[in-house]
Amino acid sequence: MQEKPSPRTDPSDSGRDAEATPAEGELPVRPVIPAAAAKRANASVMGMIIALVVCIAAFLPIVLMNPSPKSDGFRPDIDVSAVARNAADVAGFTPVAPETGNTFTSNYARWESGSGSGVPTWEVGYLTPKQSFIGLVQTRQANPTWLLQQTRSAPVTGSRTVGGQEWELRDAGKGEKSMVLDYRGTTVVLTGTAQLDEFAVLADAVVKSLESNPAVTVSPSAAPAS
């Protein structure tokens, strides 16, 4: 019988095995963080937490003072008649204050001195029952250039009789339209995206307001320039 030679062991392999495998009974080495380093790490975490708390405390009052709007939206309560009375002295005429009951809501009423256009105007904005918008502008110094600006250069497409008066209808076919009336010394322009039936309601109220106010006498010196 022949003896089998025993396998030879490479001394370099035995050295690597000895380094990779810990000796029997020897515990693995755990890294130890110095106390100072651990204190610094904890201080950084605490600093971040404190900064976060300070930011929340700073912004929380702002959030609480600005509550979320109600689902039906905010509607300002503008007393158009009161603002019109205050503007009458500077306007030189009594601005219209259409009585629309609770169907139309005004979101602004103001007197503009006309520093940009050269034409002082009385302006009121209305929200219709169908949530559309109609802007009212009144002046006693209208001119063709100003009128084109107010109606967005829309062409005259016809007329509508509302409140016993014939209003000029201008419509560019882009959703926005205007109704124009020259009556009792002033020019009133209604412009917006509302339907014509809602325009008619506001226009009728405008005519009634105009007829309840003194007529405006335009002196030759105040005649509008073309």
C-alpha positions in Angstrom: 0.0 0.0 0.0 1.2 3.5 -0.8 1.1 6.3 1.7 -0.7 9.4 0.6 1.3 12.6 1.0 -0.2 15.0 3.5 -1.2 18.4 1.9 1.3 21.1 2.3 0.2 24.3 4.1 1.4 27.6 2.7 2.9 29.6 5.6 1.4 32.9 4.1 -2.1 31.4 4.2 -1.8 30.4 7.9 -0.7 33.9 8.7 -3.8 35.4 7.0 -6.1 33.0 8.7 -4.6 33.9 12.1 -5.2 37.6 11.4 -8.8 37.1 10.1 -10.0 34.7 12.9 -9.8 35.8 16.5 -8.3 33.4 18.9 -10.7 31.2 20.8 -12.1 32.9 23.8 -11.0 36.4 22.7 -13.8 39.0 22.6 -14.2 41.4 19.6 -12.8 44.9 20.0 -15.4 47.7 20.3 -14.6 51.3 19.5 -14.7 53.6 22.5 -15.8 57.3 21.9 -14.0 59.7 24.3 -16.3 61.4 26.7 -15.5 64.9 25.3 -16.5 63.8 21.7 -19.7 62.2 23.0 -20.6 65.4 24.8 -20.0 67.5 21.7 -22.2 65.2 19.6 -25.0 65.3 22.2 -24.7 69.1 22.3 -25.1 69.4 18.5 -28.3 67.3 18.6 -29.7 69.3 21.5 -28.9 72.6 19.6 -30.8 71.4 16.5 -33.8 70.5 18.7 -33.7 73.9 20.5 -33.4 75.8 17.1 -36.4 73.8 15.7 -38.5 74.6 18.8 -37.6 78.4 18.6 -38.6 78.5 14.9 -42.0 76.8 15.6 -42.6 79.2 18.5 -41.8 82.2 16.2 -44.1 81.3 13.3 -47.0 79.8 15.3 -48.5 83.2 16.3 -48.4 84.3 12.6 -50.3 81.2 11.6 -52.9 81.6 14.3 -53.4 85.3 13.4 -54.1 84.4 9.8 -56.9 81.8 9.8 -57.9 79.9 6.7 -60.6 81.6 4.6 -64.1 80.2 4.7 -65.3 78.2 1.9 -67.6 80.9 0.6 -64.7 83.4 0.3 -64.3 86.8 1.8 -66.6 89.6 0.7 -65.9 93.1 1.8 -68.8 95.2 3.0 -68.5 98.4 1.0 -71.1 101.2 1.6 -71.1 102.6 -1.9 -73.6 105.3 -1.0 -71.4 106.6 1.9 -68.3 106.7 -0.3 -70.2 108.4 -3.1 -71.4 111.2 -0.7 -67.8 111.7 0.5 -66.6 112.0 -3.1 -69.3 114.4 -4.3 -67.5 117.6 -3.3 -64.2 116.7 -5.1 -66.0 115.1 -8.0 -68.2 118.2 -8.8 -71.2 115.9 -9.3 -73.0 113.3 -7.2 -71.6 109.9 -8.1 -74.0 107.1 -8.8 -74.7 104.6 -6.1 -76.9 101.9 -7.7 -79.3 100.1 -5.4 -79.1 96.4 -6.2 -80.3 95.0 -2.9 -78.4 92.0 -1.8 -77.9 90.6 -5.3 -74.7 92.4 -6.2 -71.8 92.9 -3.8 -69.4 95.8 -4.1 -65.7 95.0 -3.5 -64.4 98.6 -4.0 -65.7 102.2 -4.4 -63.3 105.1 -4.9 -62.7 108.4 -6.5 -59.7 108.5 -8.9 -58.1 111.9 -9.5 -57.1 110.9 -13.1 -53.4 111.7 -12.6 -52.5 109.1 -15.2 -55.2 109.4 -17.8 -56.1 113.0 -17.3 -59.8 112.0 -16.7 -61.0 112.0 -13.0 -63.4 109.1 -12.4 -65.8 107.5 -9.9 -65.2 103.7 -9.8 -67.1 100.9 -8.3 -66.5 97.1 -8.6 -69.4 94.7 -8.4 -69.6 90.9 -8.0 -72.7 89.5 -9.6 -74.9 86.7 -8.2 -73.3 84.4 -10.7 -69.8 85.3 -9.4 -68.9 87.4 -12.4 -67.4 90.9 -12.3 -68.7 94.3 -13.6 -66.7 97.4 -13.2 -68.5 100.8 -13.1 -66.7 104.0 -14.2 -68.4 107.4 -14.3 -66.9 110.8 -15.4 -68.0 114.1 -16.7 -64.8 114.6 -18.8 -65.0 111.6 -21.2 -63.2 111.7 -24.5 -62.8 109.2 -27.3 -59.3 108.1 -26.3 -60.4 107.5 -22.7 -63.5 105.7 -23.8 -61.4 103.3 -26.0 -59.2 102.6 -23.0 -62.2 101.8 -20.7 -63.8 99.5 -23.3 -60.5 97.8 -24.3 -60.9 99.1 -27.8 -63.9 96.9 -28.3 -66.1 97.8 -31.4 -69.7 99.0 -31.1 -71.9 96.0 -31.8 -75.3 97.4 -31.1 -77.4 98.9 -28.4 -79.7 97.9 -25.5 -82.5 99.8 -24.0 -82.3 99.5 -20.2 -84.0 101.7 -17.6 -85.7 103.7 -20.4 -82.3 104.7 -21.8 -80.4 103.5 -24.8 -77.0 102.0 -23.9 -74.2 101.5 -26.4 -73.0 97.9 -26.5 -69.4 97.2 -27.2 -68.1 93.6 -27.5 -64.8 92.3 -28.8 -66.0 88.7 -28.6 -63.5 87.6 -26.0 -65.8 87.3 -23.0 -65.5 90.9 -21.8 -68.0 93.5 -22.9 -69.1 97.0 -22.2 -72.2 99.1 -22.0 -71.9 102.9 -22.3 -74.4 105.6 -21.5 -74.1 109.4 -21.8 -76.9 110.8 -19.6 -77.5 113.9 -17.5 -74.1 115.4 -18.0 -71.9 112.3 -17.2 -70.7 109.2 -19.0 -71.1 105.8 -17.3 -69.2 102.7 -18.6 -70.0 99.2 -17.3 -67.3 96.6 -18.3 -66.9 93.0 -17.3 -67.4 89.3 -18.0 -70.9 88.9 -16.7 -73.9 87.9 -18.9 -76.0 90.6 -20.5 -78.9 89.9 -18.1 -76.8 90.8 -15.2 -75.5 93.9 -17.0 -79.1 94.9 -17.5 -79.9 94.6 -13.7 -77.0 96.9 -12.8 -77.6 99.3 -15.7 -81.2 99.7 -14.6 -80.1 100.6 -11.1 -77.6 103.0 -12.5 -80.2 104.9 -14.5 -82.4 105.2 -11.4 -79.5 106.6 -9.4 -78.7 109.1 -12.2 -82.3 110.3 -12.2 -82.4 110.7 -8.5 -79.2 112.9 -8.5 -79.0 116.5 -9.8 -78.1 116.8 -13.5 -74.5 117.8 -14.2 -74.0 121.1 -16.1 -70.8 121.0 -18.1 -69.2 124.4 -18.6 -67.5 125.2 -21.9 -64.1 125.2 -20.1 -64.7 121.7 -18.9 -65.8 120.3 -22.3 -63.9 117.1 -23.1 -61.1 117.2 -25.6 -61.1 114.7 -28.4 
